[in-house]
Amino acid sequence: MLMTFESGSLEETVRFGRVLADCLKAGDVVALIGNLGAGKTHLVQAIAEGLGVSAEDVHSPTFVLIQEYDARLPICHIDAYRLNDIDEFLELGADELVGGDCVALIEWADRVAEVLPRDRLTVELTATGENARRLDISGSGARSNAIVEALTSRLDRSCFTTESRRHGEEGTTKKTKDTK
């Protein structure tokens, strides 16, 4: 299942992250993809805040590679930007943290995708303006698709489109507008 959320401001992106946090369970993996400045770390801060960590305490682990935070659900924040290859990811032991007792939030996940669990939520962030972002959210298994469905039901319907694809069926796009 694919969902696109259009955020017109940092505040809307933060709200999205908090709603996403409410949908997560221990063992969930969130793969964050986007160019430099796309808002991956801001989204992680919002998710962490939704799980009970102050956003000011959450920093990009670009140089330390892995940050762990005690929260309602433990958070493992991984940044694969500086890794040369998948072997470095494995040498860090990051693969042992992913899918365990924590929520794994992985920036630059496309660099290590082949060693991540198949069932993961992927959030691709694209800057569409100074503070506006398009978030393409997709699930790749039963659990991650359930997260997409939960997000769809909890977010303001005027900000997203969804596309369902199941077992080779042709996708259908449903655009929902708030008529209030």
N, C-alpha and C positions, 0 to 999 in steps of 0.2 A: 504494500500500500504506500502511496506517495501523497504527501500533503505539502502545500506551499503556503507559508505564512508571510504576509507582507507587513513589515514593521516600518512605520513612518518616523520613529524616534527611538532614542536610547531607552526611554521609559517603556515603550511597547515591547522592546526586546527583553528588558528586565522582567516585565510581566510574563512574557512567554517562558522565560527561564524558570520563574517561580512556579508556574503552572506545570511545566515539565517536571520539576522536582517532586511535586505532589503525585506524579504518575510513576515514579521510579521505585524499584525494590532492590534490595541487596542482590548483587550478581549481575545487574544490568550494565551494559556497555554502551556508551554514547560516543560515537566516532564523529569528531568535529573536523570539518574540511573547509578551507577558504584561504584566500590570499592574505598576505600580511595586511593588517588593519581591517580585516573583514568583521572582527568582533568576536572571535572565538573566546578570548579570555574574558571579555565582558559577559558573554553568555555563561561561562563557567562560574563567574562571580555570582550571577543571578541564581543559578541552580544551587550553588553552595548556600546562598542566603536563604533560599527556600527550604534548605535542609537544616538551617540553624546556625550557619557560620557567618560571621560578619564579612561582608564583601571586601572590606579594607584588609582583611587578613589573607585574602586569596590573591596570589601573584602568579604570573606566568612562570612555569618551571623550566623556561628555556635553558637556563644554565645549570640547574640542579637536576633537571629532567623529570623528577617525580616529586610531587608534594602530596602528603597525606593529611587529611583533616578529620578530626573527630566531630561528628554531627549526628543527627537523628539516625541517619544511615552513614557509615563511614565513607569518606570520599577518597579516591585515589586519582589524582590529577596528573596526567602524563603528557609531556610535550615531546613529540618525535622530530621536531624541526632540525635539531642539530645532529641527529643520528645519521651515520653514513650508510647504514644498511640494516636489514632485519636482524642480522647476527648481533649487533650492538643492543637492540631491543631485548633480545633473548638473554644476552649476557647481563643486562641490568636486572633480570628477573621480573621484568614488567609483565611478562606473559603469565606468571604465577599469581599476580595481583588481579589480573583481568578475569572477570567472571567469578571471583571469590565472594568474600563476605562484604565487599564494598561496592559502591557505585563507581565504575571506572569512566572518567571523562578524559578522552584522548584527543589532544590537539594535533593536527597534521596526521591524522589517522590513516590517510591514504598512503603514507610512506611505509606503514607496517600492516596494511590491510590483510595480507595473505596469512598472517599468524593470529589475527583476531578471531573471536568466535563468529561463526556464521550468523547466528541470531544476534544482531546488534542494531541499534538505532543509529542511523547516519543523519547528521545535520550538516548540510552544505550552506555556508553563509556567503552571500554576495552583496557587496556594497552597491546600492542603487541611488545613493545620494550622500550628502555629508553625514547624516545620522540615520538614514533609511537603509534597511536591509531586506533582502529576500532570503528566507530560510526554507530550503527544500529538505523536508524531513521524510525519510523512508525507513521502513522496517524490512528486515530480511528473514524473518522467522515468526513463529507464533507469538512469542513474548514481545518482540519489538513491534509487531503489527498491532498488538493489543495497546501498546503505548500510543501509537499513532491514532488509534480509534479513541482512546481516552482524551488525547489532546484535542481531537476534532470536536468532541462533545463539550469540552470545557472552555474553549476559546471563543471569542467574539467571531461569529460566522462571517462578518463582513470583511475580515482580514485574510481569508484563506480560500484556497481551492483544494480539492482532493481528487485523486485519481486512484481507482482500484484496479489492480491487476492480480489475478489469481490463476495459477496453473495454466499459463499459455492463452488465457482468454484475452480478447481485445480489450484494451483499457477504455474506461469511460471517464470523462471529466465532468465533475459536478461543481459548478460555481454557485456559491450561495451568497446572497446579498441580504443584509439586514434591511428590512422594509419599514422600520420604525420611524 
